[in-house]
Amino acid sequence: MARPSSGSPDSTPQRAETSLGPIEFVDHGSGPPVLFIHGSPGGFDQGALMTGFLTDTHRVVAVSRPGYLNTPISEANRSPQSQATQCAELMTALGIEEFAVMCWSGGGPTAYALAAAHPRRVNAVVAIAAVSTEFDPAGSLRGRVALGEEKMLFNRVGRWFATTLADKAPGAAISTLLSGEGDLTRAQAKELAAGIMDDEQQRTFATALFDTVSGSRKPGFENDFDQFATLRSPLGEVVAPVLLVHAKTDADVPYDQTLHASGSLPDARLLVIEVGTHLSAWLGPDAAEIQAAITRHLAPAAR
């Protein structure tokens, strides 16, 4: 296996060769290593954004899964199990034998497959609003509309609209983002959006997120939902301690996905947000507390 090419560990994506094809990643921060597995859609850029709070204390490797950005997809690397193999080979190429895994949303199946297949290497897991079992939003009208809206972001016009809105009208962009991420009352959504706008760090995160879900991501997105429709994650084989984070009012990935994981994993702890969104770990009044809990779970002394 070839070593990854040299380059800036903080901002410039690199590619490493694996037995299932090349995989794109960034490698930043220092400390105990954490592999971040992004959602659907996503990419290395989403991982870099979502792990910003960790890089003072951890070395974070964030990948682009197959079909996202510059990680090609093929018949060999479509499944969560094969994507887990690519991730494990990447960490080997980086000289990292033991590591934690953090995932968000559609990164759940790959994260669980990786932890199950490599119990001696994966020492902790954080699963945020993660898919854990069969998931087919196309089965409802609301789900089909949501999928259609996300697919619009992958073409040039959709990407231009999303990024322009985030740049020129951040308040409208944040309100639009929240409307699809949480089952909130109008008053709750308005209060949440106002709080994000008043918090410079959260406002910057929210507007930057649009860049990480648009553009060249359609093949990976479509493959993910093909895989999710018949998903059977090996949850019972995950021996690492797992921190599960989910909002009961998540409108994107149902809270039931995490309840299923909680009842199936041998060693799981559940952090529940009573009123929140699919992005509560980063946006909202609970974000700092959630991030502190994640950091504690990933600390070697806590395991």
N, C-alpha and C positions, 0 to 999 in steps of 0.2 A: 504494500500500500504506500502510495506516495505521501510524503509530508506535505502539509499545506504550504502554499506560497507565502513568502514574507510580505509584510505590509503593516500599516498602522493597525494596532490592535483595538483602537478606540472608535474608529469611524469607517474605515475602509473595509468593505466586505471581502472575504477571501473564499477560495474554494479548495476543498480537499477531495482526493479521489477515494472512492470506496468500491467494494466489490459489486455494488448496485448502481454505480454511476457517481458523478460528482455531487457534492453538497455544498451549498453556500452558507457562510456563517460570519459572525463577528465575535471577537474575543476581547473583552474589556474588563477592567477592574482587577483587584488582587485580593487573595484570601482563599478560603475553602471554595472549591469549584461548584458551580451550579449550571446545569444545562436548562435553557428555557425553550419550550416548545409552544409555538404560537397557535392562534386560533384560525377560524375559517370565515373570512380570509385573513391573511397575515403574511409574515415574512420575517427575515432577520431584523428588519427595521422596527417592526412591532415589538419584537423581543427586546431590542436595545432600549426602546422607549419605556416599556413596562417594567424593566428591571433597573431603571435609573436610581431607585432608592436603595438598591443592594450593592452597587459597585464600590462604595466606600469600605465595605466589609467582606465582599465576596468577588471571586473571579467568575464572570458570567460569560458563557458561550451561548449565543442565540443563533438559531439556524433558520433557514428557509426550507420548509418541507417540500417534497416533490410536487411540481406544478406551480410553485410560487417563485416569482422573480427568476433568479438564475440557477435554480435547482431543477434540472429536467425531470420529467415524469415518463415512466415506461411501464410496461407490464410487470417488470421485475420489482418495482418499488411503490406500487399503489396501496398496498395494505398497511394497516397500522403496524403489523409485525415486521414487515420489510423496512418500513420507515424507522422503526426502533433499531433495526440492525444497522442502518446507515448512521444513526446517531451514535450508537455504541462504537462503531468503527472510527467515526470522527474523533471521539474522545480518546480512543487509543492512539490515533495519529498525533494528537496534541500532547501525548504523554500523560494523560489523566486516567488513572486507574479507578479511583473511587470518587463519586460525585453525587450531588443531590439533583433532583429533577423538579422543575417548576413548570406548570402548564396553565393555559387559559383556554376555556371553551372547547373548540374543535381539536385542540392539542391533547385532550384527555386520552383518547384511545391509544395514541402513540406513546404517551407517557406511561400509561398502565402496562402496555405491552413491554416496554423497555424495562420497567422495574421488575416485572414478572420473569423476564428472560435472564436478567442479570442481578440476582439477589445479593451477590457478593460485591457488586460494584455500586449499585444505587443504594445510598444510605439514608435518604429521606425524600419524601415527595410532598409538594404543595400543588393541589389541584383547585384552581379557581373557576367556579361556574363551569365545570368541565363535563363534557359528554362522557358517559360511562357505559351506556347500553344502547340498544336499538333506538334510533332517533330519526324520525322522518317528518319534518315540518311541512313537506309538500302534501301531507294528508289532510291539511285544513286550508281554508281560504286565506286565513290570516298568514299562515306559514308560506303559502305560495306567493302572496303579495310581498312578504318580507324578502324571500329569496330573489324575486324579480328585481326589487329595489337594489339589493346588493350587487346583482349582476350588472346593473347599469353603471356601476362605478368602475368597471373594468375597461370600458372603451374610452377613447380620447375625450369625448364630450363629457361623459360622466365624471372622469377624473378632473377635468378643468372646472366643472361646476362645483364639485365638492371642495376642491382646494381653494378656489376663488371665494366661495362662501365662507370658508373658515378664515381666510385672510381678511376679507373686506367686511364681513358681518358676523363676528364671532358669537355674538349673542344668539342670532338666528341659527347658526350652525350647531351650537350647543343644545338649543331647544329641540332642533331636528334630531340630533343624535339621541337625546334622552327619550324622545317619544317612542322610539323603537326598541329601547333597552329595558324599560321597566313598566310594569302595570301599576302606574301611579295615578292618583286623582289629579285634576288640573291644578289644585292648590299645592299638592306635594311636588309636582313637576316644576311649577313656577318657583317654589322655594328652593328646590335643589339647583335649578339653573342659576338663580341669583347668587347662591352660595359659591358656585363654581366660578362665576364671573368675578366675584369679589376676591377670590383666591388666585393670585398670579400663577402659582405653580400648577394648580388644577386647570386653570384656563389655558395655559400653554400646552399642557398634556392633551386636553380635549381637542384643541384645534390641530395639534400635530398628529393626532390619531387618524385623521382623514387621509393623510398621505400613506398610512400603513395598511389601508384596506382598499385602495384603488390602484389602477394600473394593471400590470402584467401578473394576474393572479387567477384568472378564470379556470385554467385546466386543473389546478390544485383544488379550487373551490368545488367544482363539479365532481371531482373524484371523491372528495371528502364525504359529500352527501350520498354518493353511491355506496361508500363503505359504511356509513352510519346506519343505513336502512336495514342492514342485517348484522349489526355489530354484536359481538359476544366478547367482551373484554375479560381477560384472565385475572379478575380481581382477587380471587381466593389465593392466587399464587404470589401476590405482592407481600413480601415480608417486611419491607421498610415501613417506618411510621409515616402515616399520611395525614396532612392537615387539609381538610376539606373546607372551602370557603364558598358560600353561596347566599344570595338574597332570595327570600321567599317570593318576592314580587318580580323576579327576573322574567322579562318578557321574551328573551331570546332562547336561552337554554333552560328548560323547566327545572325548578328546584327538585323535582322528583328524581332527576338524574343523579344528584348528589345523595339523596336519601337511599337510592339503590346502591351507590358505592359504599355508603356508610354501613349498610347492612351486610355487605359482601366482603369488605376488606378485613383482614385479620387484626390490623392495628391502625385505627382511624380516630381522629378527633375532628369534631364538626364545629366550625365557627359560622354562626348563622346571623345574617343581617335581616331584621324583621321587615324593614321597608327600604328598598334600594333597587339597584339596576344590575345589569350584566357587567357593569364597570365599577361596582362599588369599592373594589380594592384600590381604585385610583381616583375616583370622582365621588365626592359626597362627604358628609360630616364624619363618617366612620373610617375614611381612608387611612388616616395616620395610625389609628389603632390597629387596623387590619394589617398594615405594612409592618408594624412593630411585631405583631404576632407571627407573621411570616418570617421575619428576620430571626426571631427567637427559635422558631422551629428548625431553621436551616443552620443554626449555630452548632458546631460539633459538640459543645458542652451539653447541649440539650438532648443529645441522643445517647 
